[in-house]
Amino acid sequence: MEQTAVPSAGQCGNSAKVPGVPQAERESPLEMFHSAEANALRAEIIRVGRKMWERQYVDGNGGNISVRLGAEFVLATPTMMSKADLEVGDICLSDLNGKILAGDRTLTSELLLHLEIYKANPRAKAVVHCHPPYATAFAIAGTAPPNGLIPEYEVLIGPAAVAPYETPGTQAFAETILPFVHEHNTILLKNHGVVCWSDTVTHAEWLCEVMDTYCRTYLIAKQIGAPLGVIPDDKIDDILRRKQWMGLPDARMVRIGGDPRGGDAKNNAEVVELVKRETGRMKGRG
């Protein structure tokens, strides 16, 4: 569900301060908005928005996408627009308080959800919120799918959190993710949908794909009627060690002496290739 505008209280705040960087040395919001980096990020948002619509993860004006632009700013999709119809001029610039700094459209009030993720977790560089049907079915039921069934899901997501219901578009709704956002990159929003964070917009959308495909595959497997095979605990530990190498969060990481919040990947290029392979395998099951 997408609401209309960011509440006025969020539009009154000052932009976030960047420690150790003199004001005179920072680019202005408009300079950032028209930078080559911003242009590339807008193009990525548009590609991902169309992909989400094609995969039927959003309908009507539903769903929203955002990405950090430097330390102080966020590029985000506006309210009341189909993600299939996004154009470059539709993407807005906001500070971390929800104040519109550039762009002709109105920001969605669900940007508050994105901003809470960014402020709570500096490792979150991009956020995607959508309503993929199988994952949303689990959100309606108020439960996450069981773990230990498919290794690709364990690598990329692992245990998904379920945030309690609050009215979408409110500050209370945005804050429901706070207990989970460090140890989970994928959070089911009760009676609503799913929100994922990652290092890029593309990767955040991949997590939505993996989550929905896993939910769908699990439901199909249950219909067969045979007992489901479960990955042994020692093999899950192997997966956790791989996740630790990749820098991915997982609440179970403590069992191998790792940090549940994740960390820096050991080799970013290798990690990207691994994520591509794992995502492709999951999509092949869907």
Secondary structure, DSSP 4 states (H G I P E B T S, - for coil): ---SSPPGGGGSSPPPP-TT--GGGSPPHHHHHTSHHHHHHHHHHHHHHHHHHHTTS--TT--EEEEEETTTEEEE-BSS--TTS--GGG-EEEETTS-EEE-SSPBPTTHHHHHHHHHH-TT--EEEEE--HHHHHHHHHT-PPPSSS-HHHHHHT-SPEEEPP--TTSHHHHHTTTTTTTT-SEEEETTTEEEEEESSHHHHHHHHHHHHHHHHHHHHHHHH-SPPP---HHHHHHHHHHHHHHT---GGGGGGT--TT----S-HHHHHHHHHHHHHHHHHH-
